[in-house]
Amino acid sequence: MLFNSYPFIFLFLPVVLLGYFALGRLGNLAPVIWLALASLAFYSFSNWQFVALLVGSVAFNYGIGYLLIARKLRPPLRFVVLTAGVAGDLLVLGIFKYAGFLAANFNALFSTGITLHILLPVGISFYTFTQIAFLVDAYRGNVARYALPHYALFVTYFPHLIAGPILHHKDMIPQFERAETKRPDAHLILCGLIIFAIGLFKKTCLADGIQPLVSLAFGPNAPSFDQAWIGALAYTFQLYFDFSGYSDMAIGISLMFGIFLPLNFNSPYKARNIIDFWRRWHMTLSQFLRDYLYIPLGGNRHGRILRYVNLLITMLLGGLWHGAAWTFVAWGALHGAYLCINHAWNNYGPKLAPRFEPLTRYAGSILTFLAVVIAWVFFRADSIDTAQYVLSKMADPAHIAFGKGEMAYALFVAIYAMVVWFAPNTQEIMGYDHAKRTVGEKLRGLRMRPLFLYASAAVLAFGILGIQQHSEFIYFRF
């Protein structure tokens, strides 16, 4: 089931909300169980054959966590238990996500004929990483013992289950345990509905609206210089509005239940450098890679050379996390190289006079954006050869079409760029503060509140009218 579908908006979400708050009158546990079961039902609409896998994953990791938290095991045995838990999670992820990729590369190397067709469970990367973080923290002694219903809801919670954000137990489970979240809060429901409307508009009107232009670069016809750039930029904006739209919708839905989800985007294309970009793009994945991969590898504690090596390893694995293809590995390698160059420049680059700061800031933003666009070409292409071909066209100004169609498309892309670079993002509009658990405080006393609500209603209406028959989110495949 998709957030951008009529059955979800007009049937599933209202029924689950009503059931959640109705059961909240009976106690604190019943609505938690209801929401966990509703989340499994949500998952089953599009992935019914993998519900048992999801339930089994929850049971397995809860059992491993119990051994690490509640049982007084000796340190060597605790490490064995953690290793078994993480290995089990990675084995399942590897079988479903990477077995076909490994078989294809084995065939290419040794001329064998191994054929594997394994259907990828939606959301497996997200709920696997969520639970690996839980196990590692349990091993470190940073986890209190949680009740099974709360843990199950933490993993299966439907606003995040399909495409993130990657949740952390210390942030989410205490919210699920609070009795206050089981009572309807009109302000949170209103703010949640507005944020959901913004996300829906991003997806159905902006992301889906620019999607046809992507084929100019990645379609069957050979692109000219301008067509290749229009297509690459179109994908750059499509991906942002698609994924940030999903994240907004997830935050909005969760707010209706009184639960604050972590932010996943903070205007990444406004970043001044690539380090800043990764503090703004897919923020929960960046935090996971930092806390559970980069720092355990050694981080920056063993000299600058090893720091660069650790950055490259982290980004290579981050790229592979997105998909089982060499294009994602290349994308991760590029971003790893970008980060190394950025850190090297900070350490060894010349110190410019303060009067040049505005110029360097703008130059850094432009250079960062162009570097990100180039990397997205690998992310979008179906092969390394295709990516190289598109990039070669982007570097060949000798062949330019620029007819009336291209002029109109370029203007369309320019409008998207203006929105991305100069418009406030959703959390700025709504005053969403995940850490302080506040949202829409200015809206309470806003003189223009009726006008703001009318505008929000119009955004929601356009978002609903823009719903196509079946338009999946790009990150569903990861």
C-alpha positions as CSV (number, residue, x, y, z in Angstrom):
1,M,0.0,0.0,0.0
2,L,1.3,3.4,-0.9
3,F,0.9,6.7,1.1
4,N,-0.1,8.3,-2.2
5,S,-3.1,6.1,-2.8
6,Y,-6.8,6.6,-2.2
7,P,-7.3,3.4,-0.1
8,F,-4.5,4.6,2.3
9,I,-5.7,8.2,2.6
10,F,-9.5,7.6,2.8
11,L,-9.7,4.1,4.4
12,F,-6.6,2.7,6.1
13,L,-5.3,5.8,7.9
14,P,-8.7,7.0,9.3
15,V,-9.5,3.4,10.6
16,V,-6.1,3.0,12.2
17,L,-6.3,6.4,13.9
18,L,-9.8,5.8,15.2
19,G,-8.9,2.4,16.5
20,Y,-5.7,3.7,18.1
21,F,-7.4,6.5,20.1
22,A,-10.4,4.4,20.9
23,L,-8.2,1.7,22.4
24,G,-6.2,4.4,24.2
25,R,-9.2,4.8,26.5
26,L,-8.8,1.2,27.7
27,G,-5.1,1.3,28.6
28,N,-1.6,1.9,27.4
29,L,-0.8,-1.5,25.9
30,A,-3.9,-2.1,23.7
31,P,-3.2,0.8,21.2
32,V,0.4,-0.3,20.9
33,I,-0.7,-3.8,19.9
34,W,-3.3,-2.4,17.6
35,L,-0.8,-0.2,15.8
36,A,1.8,-3.0,15.5
37,L,-0.9,-5.3,14.0
38,A,-2.0,-2.4,11.7
39,S,1.6,-2.0,10.6
40,L,1.8,-5.7,9.7
41,A,-1.5,-5.3,7.8
42,F,-0.1,-2.3,5.9
43,Y,3.0,-4.3,5.0
44,S,1.0,-7.3,3.9
45,F,-1.0,-5.3,1.3
46,S,2.1,-5.2,-1.0
47,N,4.4,-7.8,0.6
48,W,2.1,-10.5,2.1
49,Q,4.6,-13.3,1.3
50,F,7.2,-11.6,3.4
51,V,5.2,-10.8,6.5
52,A,6.5,-14.1,8.1
53,L,10.0,-12.9,7.4
54,L,9.4,-9.6,9.1
55,V,7.8,-11.2,12.1
56,G,10.6,-13.8,12.3
57,S,13.2,-11.0,12.1
58,V,11.5,-9.2,15.0
59,A,11.4,-12.3,17.1
60,F,15.0,-13.3,16.3
61,N,16.4,-9.9,17.2
62,Y,14.2,-9.5,20.3
63,G,15.5,-12.8,21.5
64,I,19.1,-11.9,20.8
65,G,18.5,-8.6,22.6
66,Y,17.0,-10.4,25.6
67,L,20.2,-12.4,25.9
68,L,22.4,-9.3,25.8
69,I,20.2,-7.2,28.1
70,A,18.6,-9.5,30.7
71,R,21.0,-12.4,31.0
72,K,24.3,-12.1,32.9
73,L,26.6,-13.5,30.2
74,R,30.3,-13.4,30.4
75,P,31.9,-10.8,27.9
76,P,33.2,-13.5,25.5
77,L,29.8,-15.1,25.3
78,R,28.1,-11.7,24.9
79,F,30.3,-11.0,21.9
80,V,29.4,-14.4,20.4
81,V,25.7,-13.7,20.9
82,L,26.1,-10.2,19.2
83,T,28.1,-11.7,16.4
84,A,25.4,-14.4,15.8
85,G,22.6,-11.7,15.8
86,V,24.3,-9.3,13.4
87,A,25.5,-12.2,11.2
88,G,21.9,-13.6,11.1
89,D,20.6,-10.2,10.1
90,L,23.2,-9.7,7.4
91,L,22.8,-13.2,6.1
92,V,19.1,-12.7,5.5
93,L,19.7,-9.3,3.9
94,G,22.5,-10.8,1.8
95,I,20.4,-13.7,0.5
96,F,17.4,-11.5,-0.5
97,K,19.3,-8.4,-1.7
98,Y,22.8,-9.5,-2.9
99,A,22.6,-13.2,-3.9
100,G,21.5,-12.4,-7.4
101,F,24.2,-9.8,-7.8
102,L,26.9,-12.2,-6.5
103,A,25.7,-14.9,-8.9
104,A,25.8,-12.6,-11.9
105,N,29.3,-11.5,-11.1
106,F,30.4,-15.1,-10.5
107,N,29.0,-16.0,-13.9
108,A,30.9,-13.2,-15.5
109,L,34.2,-14.2,-13.9
110,F,34.0,-18.0,-14.4
111,S,31.5,-18.3,-17.3
112,T,29.0,-20.3,-15.2
113,G,25.3,-20.4,-15.7
114,I,24.0,-19.8,-12.2
115,T,20.6,-18.1,-12.3
116,L,18.8,-16.7,-9.2
117,H,15.6,-14.8,-9.2
118,I,14.9,-13.7,-5.6
119,L,12.2,-11.2,-4.9
120,L,13.4,-8.3,-2.7
121,P,11.2,-7.7,0.4
122,V,10.2,-4.1,0.6
123,G,11.9,-2.2,3.4
124,I,14.3,-5.0,4.4
125,S,17.3,-2.7,4.4
126,F,15.6,-0.3,6.7
127,Y,14.3,-2.7,9.3
128,T,17.5,-4.7,9.2
129,F,19.7,-1.6,10.0
130,T,17.2,-0.5,12.7
131,Q,17.6,-3.8,14.5
132,I,21.4,-4.1,14.0
133,A,21.7,-0.7,15.8
134,F,19.5,-2.1,18.6
135,L,21.7,-5.2,19.0
136,V,25.0,-3.2,19.0
137,D,23.6,-0.8,21.6
138,A,22.4,-3.8,23.7
139,Y,25.9,-5.2,23.6
140,R,27.3,-1.9,24.7
141,G,24.9,-1.8,27.7
142,N,23.0,1.2,26.3
143,V,19.6,-0.4,26.1
144,A,16.9,-0.9,28.8
145,R,14.8,-4.0,28.5
146,Y,11.7,-3.3,26.4
147,A,8.4,-5.1,26.3
148,L,7.9,-7.2,23.2
149,P,4.8,-5.2,21.9
150,H,6.8,-1.9,22.1
151,Y,9.8,-3.4,20.4
152,A,7.6,-5.0,17.7
153,L,6.0,-1.6,17.0
154,F,9.4,0.1,17.0
155,V,10.5,-2.2,14.1
156,T,7.2,-2.5,12.2
157,Y,5.9,1.1,12.7
158,F,4.2,1.6,9.3
159,P,5.1,5.3,8.7
160,H,8.8,4.3,8.5
161,L,8.7,0.6,7.5
162,I,8.9,0.9,3.8
163,A,11.5,3.6,3.1
164,G,12.7,5.0,6.4
165,P,13.8,7.0,8.2
166,I,16.0,4.6,10.1
167,L,14.8,4.7,13.6
168,H,16.7,4.5,16.9
169,H,15.2,2.7,19.9
170,K,16.2,5.4,22.4
171,D,14.2,7.9,20.5
172,M,11.1,5.9,19.5
173,I,10.3,3.3,22.2
174,P,10.0,5.8,25.1
175,Q,7.4,7.7,22.9
176,F,5.5,4.4,22.3
177,E,5.5,3.9,26.1
178,R,4.0,7.3,27.0
179,A,0.3,7.3,27.9
180,E,0.0,10.9,26.4
181,T,0.5,9.6,22.9
182,K,-2.6,7.5,23.2
183,R,-4.9,10.5,23.5
184,P,-5.8,12.6,20.4
185,D,-4.1,16.0,20.3
186,A,-5.9,18.3,17.9
187,H,-2.9,20.5,17.3
188,L,-0.6,17.5,16.5
189,I,-3.2,16.0,14.2
190,L,-3.6,19.3,12.3
191,C,0.1,19.8,12.0
192,G,0.5,16.2,10.9
193,L,-2.1,16.6,8.2
194,I,-0.5,19.8,6.9
195,I,3.0,18.1,6.8
196,F,1.4,15.1,5.1
197,A,-0.2,17.4,2.5
198,I,3.2,19.0,1.8
199,G,4.8,15.6,1.3
200,L,2.0,14.4,-0.9
201,F,2.2,17.5,-3.0
202,K,6.0,17.0,-3.3
203,K,5.5,13.4,-4.5
204,T,2.4,13.6,-6.8
205,C,2.9,17.1,-8.3
206,L,6.6,17.8,-8.1
207,A,8.4,14.5,-8.3
208,D,6.0,12.8,-10.6
209,G,5.6,16.0,-12.6
210,I,9.3,16.2,-13.6
211,Q,9.8,12.5,-14.0
212,P,9.1,12.4,-17.8
213,L,12.1,14.7,-18.4
214,V,14.5,12.1,-16.9
215,S,14.1,10.0,-20.0
216,L,15.8,12.8,-22.0
217,A,19.1,11.5,-20.6
218,F,18.3,8.0,-19.6
219,G,15.8,7.0,-22.3
220,P,16.3,4.9,-25.5
221,N,17.4,7.9,-27.7
222,A,20.9,9.4,-27.7
223,P,20.8,12.7,-25.8
224,S,22.4,15.9,-26.9
225,F,24.5,18.0,-24.5
226,D,21.5,20.0,-23.3
227,Q,19.2,17.0,-23.2
228,A,21.7,15.1,-21.1
229,W,21.9,17.9,-18.6
230,I,18.2,18.5,-18.5
231,G,17.6,14.8,-17.8
232,A,20.3,14.6,-15.1
233,L,19.0,17.7,-13.4
234,A,15.4,16.4,-13.7
235,Y,16.4,13.2,-11.9
236,T,18.3,15.2,-9.3
237,F,15.1,17.1,-8.4
238,Q,12.8,14.1,-8.9
239,L,14.8,12.0,-6.4
240,Y,14.8,14.8,-3.8
241,F,11.1,15.6,-4.0
242,D,10.2,11.9,-4.1
243,F,12.3,10.9,-1.1
244,S,11.8,14.0,1.0
245,G,8.1,13.9,0.1
246,Y,7.9,10.4,1.5
247,S,9.8,11.5,4.6
248,D,7.4,14.4,5.1
249,M,4.4,12.1,4.7
250,A,5.9,9.7,7.3
251,I,6.5,12.5,9.8
252,G,3.0,13.9,9.2
253,I,1.3,10.5,9.7
254,S,3.3,9.8,12.8
255,L,2.4,13.2,14.3
256,M,-1.2,12.3,14.0
257,F,-0.5,9.4,16.4
258,G,1.4,11.8,18.7
259,I,4.8,10.4,17.7
260,F,7.8,12.5,16.5
261,L,10.0,10.9,13.8
262,P,13.5,12.1,13.2
263,L,14.2,14.4,10.3
264,N,15.7,12.8,7.2
265,F,16.2,15.9,5.0
266,N,17.3,19.5,5.6
267,S,17.6,21.2,2.2
268,P,20.6,19.2,1.1
269,Y,21.0,21.0,-2.2
270,K,21.7,24.2,-0.2
271,A,24.8,22.5,1.2
272,R,28.1,24.5,1.1
273,N,30.3,21.4,0.7
274,I,29.9,17.7,0.5
275,I,30.4,17.2,4.3
276,D,27.5,19.6,4.8
277,F,25.5,17.7,2.1
278,W,25.7,14.4,4.1
279,R,24.5,16.2,7.2
280,R,21.4,17.2,5.3
281,W,20.7,14.3,2.9
282,H,19.2,11.0,4.3
283,M,20.3,12.1,7.7
284,T,19.3,9.0,9.6
285,L,21.4,6.8,7.2
286,S,24.3,9.2,7.6
287,Q,24.0,8.9,11.4
288,F,23.8,5.1,11.3
289,L,26.9,4.8,9.0
290,R,28.8,7.2,11.3
291,D,27.9,5.5,14.6
292,Y,27.9,1.9,13.6
293,L,30.4,1.7,10.8
294,Y,32.8,4.7,10.5
295,I,33.5,5.1,14.2
296,P,33.9,1.4,14.9
297,L,36.4,1.3,11.9
298,G,38.4,3.8,13.8
299,G,36.9,7.1,12.5
300,N,39.5,9.8,12.6
301,R,41.3,8.5,15.7
302,H,44.3,6.9,13.9
303,G,45.6,9.6,11.7
304,R,44.4,11.3,8.5
305,I,45.3,8.5,6.1
306,L,43.3,5.9,7.9
307,R,40.5,8.4,8.3
308,Y,40.3,8.7,4.5
309,V,40.4,4.9,4.2
310,N,37.5,4.6,6.7
311,L,35.5,7.2,4.8
312,L,35.9,5.3,1.5
313,I,35.0,2.0,3.1
314,T,31.9,3.6,4.8
315,M,30.7,5.2,1.6
316,L,31.3,2.1,-0.5
317,L,29.2,0.1,1.8
318,G,26.7,2.9,2.0
319,G,26.4,2.8,-1.8
320,L,26.0,-1.0,-1.8
321,W,23.3,-0.7,0.9
322,H,21.2,1.2,-1.7
323,G,21.3,-1.6,-4.2
324,A,23.1,-4.7,-5.5
325,A,24.7,-3.1,-8.6
326,W,28.1,-1.7,-9.5
327,T,26.4,1.6,-10.2
328,F,25.6,2.0,-6.5
329,V,29.2,1.0,-5.7
330,A,30.5,3.7,-8.1
331,W,28.1,6.2,-6.5
332,G,29.4,5.4,-3.0
333,A,33.0,5.5,-4.2
334,L,32.4,9.0,-5.7
335,H,31.0,10.3,-2.5
336,G,33.8,8.7,-0.5
337,A,36.3,10.4,-2.8
338,Y,34.4,13.7,-2.5
339,L,34.5,13.5,1.3
340,C,38.2,12.7,1.3
341,I,38.9,15.7,-0.9
342,N,36.7,18.0,1.3
343,H,38.5,16.9,4.5
344,A,41.9,17.2,2.8
345,W,41.0,20.7,1.6
346,N,40.0,21.7,5.1
347,N,43.3,20.4,6.5
348,Y,45.7,21.4,3.7
349,G,44.0,24.0,1.6
350,P,44.9,27.7,1.6
351,K,43.2,30.0,4.2
352,L,41.4,32.8,2.2
353,A,40.9,36.3,3.5
354,P,37.5,36.9,5.2
355,R,36.5,39.3,2.4
356,F,36.4,36.3,0.0
357,E,34.1,34.3,2.2
358,P,30.9,35.1,0.3
359,L,32.5,34.2,-3.0
360,T,33.9,30.9,-1.6
361,R,30.6,30.1,-0.1
362,Y,28.7,30.4,-3.4
363,A,31.5,28.7,-5.3
364,G,31.4,25.8,-2.8
365,S,27.6,25.5,-3.1
366,I,27.8,25.4,-6.9
367,L,30.7,22.9,-7.0
368,T,29.0,20.7,-4.4
369,F,25.7,20.6,-6.3
370,L,27.5,19.8,-9.6
371,A,29.4,17.0,-7.9
372,V,26.2,15.6,-6.5
373,V,24.5,15.7,-9.9
374,I,27.4,13.8,-11.5
375,A,27.1,11.1,-8.8
376,W,23.3,10.8,-9.3
377,V,24.0,9.8,-12.9
378,F,25.6,6.6,-11.6
379,F,22.8,6.2,-9.1
380,R,20.1,6.4,-11.8
381,A,21.8,4.5,-14.6
382,D,21.2,0.8,-15.1
383,S,24.9,0.1,-15.8
384,I,28.3,1.7,-15.6
385,D,28.4,1.9,-19.4
386,T,25.2,3.8,-19.4
387,A,26.4,6.2,-16.8
388,Q,29.6,6.9,-18.6
389,Y,27.7,7.4,-21.9
390,V,25.4,10.0,-20.3
391,L,28.3,11.8,-18.6
392,S,30.2,11.8,-22.0
393,K,27.1,13.6,-23.5
394,M,27.1,16.1,-20.6
395,A,30.7,16.9,-21.4
396,D,30.2,17.4,-25.1
397,P,28.8,20.8,-25.9
398,A,29.5,20.4,-29.6
399,H,26.1,18.6,-30.0
400,I,23.3,20.9,-28.8
401,A,19.6,20.5,-29.8
402,F,18.0,23.3,-27.8
403,G,14.8,23.6,-29.7
404,K,11.5,24.9,-28.4
405,G,11.0,21.7,-26.4
406,E,14.4,21.9,-24.7
407,M,13.9,25.6,-23.9
408,A,10.6,24.8,-22.2
409,Y,12.1,21.8,-20.3
410,A,15.1,24.0,-19.2
411,L,12.7,26.6,-17.9
412,F,10.8,23.9,-16.0
413,V,14.0,22.6,-14.4
414,A,15.0,26.2,-13.5
415,I,11.7,26.6,-11.6
416,Y,12.4,23.5,-9.6
417,A,15.9,24.8,-8.9
418,M,14.5,28.0,-7.6
419,V,12.2,26.1,-5.3
420,V,15.0,23.9,-4.0
421,W,17.5,26.7,-3.4
422,F,15.3,29.6,-2.2
423,A,12.1,28.2,-0.7
424,P,11.9,27.2,3.0
425,N,11.8,23.5,3.7
426,T,8.9,21.7,5.4
427,Q,10.4,21.9,9.0
428,E,11.0,25.6,8.5
429,I,7.5,26.2,7.4
430,M,6.0,24.2,10.2
431,G,8.5,24.8,13.0
432,Y,9.1,21.1,13.4
433,D,11.7,20.4,16.2
434,H,12.2,16.7,16.7
435,A,14.5,17.2,19.7
436,K,12.2,19.5,21.6
437,R,9.0,17.6,20.5
438,T,7.4,20.8,19.2
439,V,5.7,21.7,16.0
440,G,3.6,24.5,14.6
441,E,4.0,26.7,17.7
442,K,3.8,29.9,15.6
443,L,0.7,28.6,14.0
444,R,-1.2,28.7,17.3
445,G,-1.2,32.5,17.4
446,L,-0.7,33.3,13.8
447,R,-3.0,36.1,12.5
448,M,-2.9,34.6,9.1
449,R,-3.9,31.2,10.4
450,P,-7.1,30.9,8.3
451,L,-5.2,31.9,5.2
452,F,-2.5,29.4,6.0
453,L,-5.1,26.6,6.6
454,Y,-6.8,27.4,3.3
455,A,-3.4,27.2,1.5
456,S,-2.7,23.9,3.2
457,A,-6.1,22.6,2.1
458,A,-5.3,23.6,-1.4
459,V,-1.9,21.8,-1.3
460,L,-3.6,18.7,0.0
461,A,-6.3,18.9,-2.7
462,F,-3.7,19.3,-5.5
463,G,-1.7,16.4,-3.9
464,I,-4.7,14.1,-3.9
465,L,-5.7,15.2,-7.5
466,G,-2.2,14.4,-8.6
467,I,-2.3,10.8,-7.5
468,Q,-1.7,8.5,-10.4
469,Q,-2.9,5.0,-10.6
470,H,0.4,3.5,-9.3
471,S,3.5,5.6,-8.6
472,E,5.9,4.0,-6.2
473,F,8.5,5.9,-4.2
474,I,12.0,5.5,-5.6
475,Y,13.4,4.3,-2.3
476,F,11.0,1.4,-2.2
477,R,13.6,-0.6,-4.2
478,F,16.2,-0.1,-1.4
